Amino acid sequence: MKAKKYKHADLERKRSIFFQIGLIVALGASLAAFEWGAPAKGMAHVDIDEGYVEEIEMIPSTTHEEPKKELPKPVAIEMIEIVENTDKVIEDIPDFSTDIADDTFEIPELPAEKDEAPVTFVHVEHMPEFPGGQAALLKYVASSVKYPVICAEAGISGRVYISFVVDEQGNVVEAKVARSPDKNLSAEALRVVNNMPQWSPGRQRDKAVRVSYTIPVNFVLQ
C-alpha cells in the first residue's frame, strides 16, 4: 500500500523555519547556561554608609600669599562735657616786684683767650735786618764781645753759634747756644746777643712774623 502525502502535512516546506527556531533556542540555552549558576565567591560586599566622606589628600599650594594688613583700631572718642565755670576769679594779684633787690651788679669780663703758640718761620719774603745791615751787625758783635779771662789764660778759643728769634716787633728773644767749645764763651756770646738793639722784623705777605736767626760769634786769641 503506498503512503499518501498531504500538502498541509508536508514538513519539508517548513524546514528552514524550524532550523532558524532551533538556532534561536540553542543560542538562548547557551546564554542561559552562562548566566545561570552560583554567585562568584571572590566578590566583596560593600556597605555604603550615608555619613561616609572620602578623604582627599590636598597638595599644598606654592602660591605666595601676601600677609593681610591689620586695619587700624578705632579710637574711642571721649565726650567732653562743657560746664559753666563758677570759680571765683582773684582780681587782686600781689606785686612781688618789691622783693627784688635794688642792687645791681656787673658781670666780670672774661679774660681773652690766649692764641696758640705763634708760628716761627725760618725763611720769609723779607728777612729780619739789623739796624744798618749786615756790616753793622758784624761791627756790633766785634766791639761788644769781651774775651773771658779764664778762657784766655787757658788758651780756649773757638766759634760760638747763637740762635734767636726776631719777633713781630723786632725784639731779639729766645736766644740760646746752638754750638760752643766752652761754657764761658757761650755765656759771653749770649750776653752780646741779648743786648742787641731792635731789629726790623721779618715780613711774609706784608705781615710781620717771627723769624729764627743764627749768628756766629768768633773768639780768637791774639
C-alpha positions in Angstrom: 0.0 0.0 0.0 1.5 3.3 -1.0 1.5 6.1 1.6 -0.1 9.3 0.6 1.3 12.8 1.4 -0.9 15.7 2.1 0.2 19.2 1.4 -0.9 20.5 4.7 1.2 17.8 6.4 4.3 18.3 4.3 7.0 19.4 6.7 9.7 19.9 4.1 8.4 23.4 3.3 8.8 24.5 6.9 12.3 23.1 7.2 14.0 26.5 7.1 11.7 27.9 9.8 12.4 25.0 12.1 16.1 25.4 11.5 16.0 29.1 12.5 13.9 28.3 15.5 16.4 25.7 16.6 19.3 28.1 16.3 17.5 30.7 18.4 16.6 28.1 21.0 20.2 26.8 21.1 21.6 30.3 21.4 19.2 31.2 24.2 20.0 28.0 26.0 23.7 28.8 25.7 23.2 32.3 27.1 21.1 30.9 29.9 23.8 28.4 30.8 26.4 31.2 31.1 24.1 33.4 33.2 22.8 30.6 35.4 24.9 29.5 38.4 26.1 30.4 41.8 27.4 33.9 42.5 31.2 34.4 42.4 33.0 33.6 45.6 35.5 36.4 45.3 33.0 39.3 45.2 33.3 41.7 48.1 30.2 43.1 49.8 30.4 46.8 50.4 28.1 48.6 52.8 27.5 52.2 51.9 27.2 54.5 54.8 25.4 57.7 54.3 27.9 59.5 56.6 31.0 58.4 54.7 33.2 61.1 53.4 36.0 60.3 51.1 39.3 61.8 52.3 41.2 63.6 49.6 44.8 64.5 50.1 45.3 68.2 49.4 48.6 69.2 47.8 49.9 72.5 49.5 49.8 75.4 47.2 53.0 77.1 46.3 51.4 80.5 45.6 52.8 83.1 48.0 50.0 85.0 49.7 50.7 88.5 51.0 50.1 89.0 54.7 46.9 90.7 55.4 47.4 94.2 56.8 45.6 94.8 60.1 43.2 97.6 60.0 43.8 100.4 62.5 41.8 100.0 65.6 39.1 102.6 66.1 39.9 105.3 68.5 37.4 105.8 71.2 36.3 109.4 71.3 35.6 110.7 74.8 32.7 113.0 75.2 33.7 116.4 76.6 31.1 118.0 78.8 31.2 121.7 78.8 30.2 123.2 82.2 29.9 126.7 83.4 32.9 128.0 85.4 31.6 129.0 88.9 35.1 129.6 90.5 35.8 133.0 91.9 38.4 135.0 90.0 41.1 136.7 92.1 41.4 140.2 90.8 44.0 141.5 93.3 47.2 139.9 92.3 50.0 140.6 94.8 53.0 142.6 93.5 56.2 140.7 94.1 58.4 143.3 92.4 59.4 144.8 95.8 61.1 141.6 96.8 63.8 142.1 94.1 66.9 143.7 95.4 67.7 147.2 94.0 71.4 146.5 94.0 72.8 145.9 90.5 76.0 144.1 89.8 78.2 143.9 86.8 79.2 140.7 85.1 83.0 140.5 85.1 84.6 140.3 81.7 86.3 137.0 80.9 90.0 137.2 80.1 90.7 137.0 76.4 91.7 133.6 75.3 95.4 133.3 74.5 96.3 132.4 71.0 98.0 129.2 70.2 101.8 129.1 70.1 102.9 131.6 67.4 104.4 130.2 64.2 108.1 130.8 63.8 109.4 131.0 60.2 112.9 130.1 59.0 112.8 131.8 55.6 110.3 134.6 54.7 109.9 137.0 51.8 111.7 139.8 53.8 114.2 138.5 56.4 114.8 140.5 59.6 117.5 143.1 59.4 119.9 144.5 62.0 119.9 148.3 62.1 122.5 149.3 59.5 122.6 146.0 57.7 125.0 143.0 57.9 128.1 145.1 58.2 126.7 147.0 61.2 125.9 143.6 62.8 129.5 142.3 62.5 130.8 145.6 63.9 128.5 145.5 66.8 129.5 141.9 67.8 133.2 142.7 67.4 133.1 145.8 69.6 130.8 144.3 72.2 132.5 140.9 72.9 134.9 140.8 75.9 137.1 137.8 75.9 136.7 135.8 79.1 139.9 135.9 81.2 139.7 132.3 82.3 139.4 131.2 78.6 142.3 133.5 77.6 144.6 132.1 80.4 143.6 128.5 79.4 144.1 129.2 75.7 140.5 128.3 74.9 139.2 129.8 71.6 136.6 128.9 69.0 133.4 129.9 67.4 130.1 130.0 69.3 126.8 129.8 67.4 123.8 131.6 68.9 120.3 131.1 67.6 117.5 133.5 68.5 114.1 134.7 67.3 113.2 138.2 66.0 109.6 138.6 66.9 106.9 140.7 65.2 108.1 143.9 66.9 111.8 143.3 66.0 112.9 142.2 69.5 115.5 139.6 70.0 114.0 136.8 72.1 114.6 133.1 73.0 118.4 133.3 72.5 120.2 130.0 73.1 123.5 128.3 72.3 123.4 126.1 69.3 127.1 125.0 69.4 130.1 126.1 71.5 133.6 124.9 72.6 133.3 126.3 76.1 130.6 127.4 78.5 132.4 130.6 79.4 132.5 131.6 75.8 128.8 130.6 75.5 127.8 133.0 78.3 129.7 135.9 76.8 128.1 135.3 73.4 124.6 135.1 74.9 125.2 138.4 76.7 126.1 140.2 73.5 123.1 138.8 71.6 120.6 139.6 74.3 121.8 143.3 74.4 121.3 143.8 70.6 119.2 146.7 69.6 115.8 146.3 68.0 115.8 144.8 64.5 113.5 145.4 61.6 111.0 142.4 61.8 110.7 139.9 59.0 107.6 140.1 56.8 105.6 137.4 55.0 102.8 138.6 52.6 103.1 142.1 54.0 102.6 140.9 57.6 105.2 141.0 60.4 106.1 137.4 61.6 108.5 135.7 63.9 111.7 134.6 62.2 114.5 132.4 63.7 118.1 133.6 63.1 121.6 132.3 63.9 124.8 134.1 64.0 128.4 133.0 64.8 130.5 134.7 67.5 134.2 134.1 66.9 136.7 134.1 69.8 140.3 134.4 68.6 143.4 134.8 70.8 146.0 137.3 69.6 
